[in-house]
Amino acid sequence: MTLFRLFQNKQNLLTAVLERVFAPAPGTRMEAPAVETDLSEIVREYAAGYAANIKRNVALRRVLIGEIQHFQEHEIKVIRGIFEPTRQHVIGRLRAAQEAGLARREMNPAIVADQINAMVFMGVLKDSLPLCREYSGKDYIDACVETIVRAIETRGGGIDGMGGNA
């Protein structure tokens, strides 16, 4: 009865649990500087914050991924509401980097944000497995950052559609 009094229904309980579990990692910076000056900093801050968030609840993320096809519209909306603000924040910073001339104009910031998410998520999943690796989690994040930055920076190489040589 106490749960029902506090949350009224299962949807509100789920929302409260997911919001608490998937809150941004402590120390995650959500304000952007007035002018972007360092593309590596943008990507590194986002990747490190995302990795810290995932590490705090890898098992629950695995369950959610396995069950997402059974979710109703409300659950999908809750999950999007939790993750989308951070994603939109980095997209905004990447757009600002484009305007500052740091990132290629033809780069799609939404695609880059999703690529960072995928790379970091796979690295954290690998770290959570009892397997030996010849590099650390930090080295993996550093390599992800370098790969993304080289692909989107104005003076580096890239591929078409991500900021490449059109």
N, C-alpha and C positions, 0 to 999 in steps of 0.2 A: 504493500500500500504506500509506503514512503516514496518509492521510486515514482509511482503514478502521481502522487501529490507534487513531487518536485518537477517532473518532466511532462506530465499529462498524457503522453503517448510514446510509442517506440521510436517514431521519427525524431522527436525532440531529444530523447535519450541518445540515439545514434549521433545526432548532430553534436551534442555536448561532448561525447566521448571522442569523436573524430577531431573536433576543434581543439580539444585539450592535447590529444596525442600528437597531432600534426601541426601544432603551433610552430612558428618559425623558431629555429634554434636560438638560444640566448646569444646575444651579441650580433645578431644579423642586422645589418644596416639597411634600412628601407628608404632613407632620404638620399637623393642624388646630389652631387655637387652642382653648383651653378653652371659650371662648364666642365665637360669631360676632358681629361688630359691624359689618361692612361688606359688604353684598351685592355691591357693585361690585368689591371686592377679590377675592371668591371667584371671580366670573365672569372677571375680568381675568386673574388668575393662571392659571386653567385654560386660557383661550383663548390666552394668550401662550405657555404651555408647550407646548400642542398645536401651535400654529403653528410654534414653533421646531423641534419634533420632525419635523413634516411637511417643513419646508424642508430639513432635513438629508438627506432621501431621497425627494424627490418622484418621481423616475423609478421607483424600486423600488415605491412605492405604486401607481403607475399600472399596472405589470406585475401586481402582486398583484390589483388590482381586475379587470383583464382576464382573469386566469386563475383566479379564485376558484371558478368553476363547475366546474373540473376537480380541485379539491383533494379529498383524502380526509379522513376524519374526523380523523386525526392532525394534519394541517396546519391544519385549522380550529381544533382545540383549542389548538394552539401559538399561533396568531394571537390567539385570545380570551385566552389566558393572558398575553400580552404587554400587550394594551391594556386589559383589564378592570380591573386594580388601580387605574389612574389614573382611569378612569371611575367606579369605585365610590367612590374617594376624594372626588371632587367631588359625587357623589350624597349621600354622608354629610354633607358640609359644607352642601349645600343643605337637607338635612333639619334639620340643626342651626340653620340660618338660619330655617327655619319655626318651630322650637321657640322661638327667640329673638324671634319676632314680626317678623322682617325680611321674610320671604317669605310669600306667601299660603298658607294651609293646603291649599287645593284644588289647588295646583300639584303636578305630578308631576315629581319631581327627575330621574328616569330619562329622561323625554321632554326635559326642558330640557338635560340633558347631551348627548343625541344631537343636539339642535338646535344647540347650540354647536359640536359636532364638525362638523356639516354646513356651517354658516356659515363656520367657519374654514377648513375643507378647500377649499371653493369659492374663498375669497379667495386662498389659497396657490396653488391651481391657476391662477387668473387671473394672479397675479404671475409665475408661471413661464412664461407665454406671452409671445412677443415683440409685445405689443400696448401701445399707449399708453393710460394711464388718467389721469383727471383728479384722482386722489387717491392717497395713499400706502398701503402695507400697514398702517402704524400707524393711519392714519385709518379704514381698513376695520375693524380690530379694535376701535377705539374705538366705532364705530357698532354693531358686533355686540353689544358689552358693553352699550351704552346701550339697544338694542332689547330684549335679554333682561331686563335689570334692570327696565326700565319695565313689562314684561309680568308680572313675578313679584313685584315689591315690594308690600308691603302698602298703601302709600299711593298707588300709581300705577294707571293703567288696565291692563286686560288683557282677554283673551278667554276664554270658557268652556273648561274642560278644561286650560288652562295656568295657571290662577290668576286667571281672570277673574271677572266679576260674575255669580255663579251665582244 
